[in-house]
Amino acid sequence: MDDIEDAVDDVEQKVDEATDDVGTARIVYDHPEDGTTEREVENDDIVYFDDHWLVKVGEDESGDDLVRRIPRDRVHYVERSIEELEQKVQSVVEKTKEQFGWWG
């Protein structure tokens, strides 16, 4: 039983390592004061919700995230680079299959 628990811990650690760098996203939008604005952030710092793009723009003095809500009609486009993440996760899956002897 300890061997299985050790293997599970090892897999969890590999997944954590593989997802440390989740790629980047670039959002181009109209800022009311600055005009067309381009911002690059980590993929996990941008999300679409309730007809707005939510983008982490920094942290306050307490370490809490500062998030800018950008209405979807002000956004020109969003680009995401996720190929690197997909490759890392696939690598972890393949290593896990090998570790457990699953070839199918």
C-alpha positions, 0 to 999 in steps of 0.5 A: 500500500505504501508503494501506491501512496508513494506513486500517487505522491510522485504523480501529484508532484509531477503534475504540479511541476508541469503546470507551474508555467501555464503559458501566457495570454495577451489581451488587446482592448480599448482603455477609456483614457489610454486608447488601444491597450495591450497587456500580457499576463499569465494564462491563470491571471485572465478569465472570461465571466459574465460578459467581461474579461477579468484580468489580474493587474497587480496586488495591493499592499496586503498581497490581494489580487487587483483585478480589472473588469473589461467589458467584452465589447471593448476587447479586440482579441485575446490570444493564449499560448497553451501548447507548452502546458498541453505538452507538459501535461501529456508528458506527465501522463506518459510517464505515469503510464510507464510508472504503473505499467499502463501501455494501453 
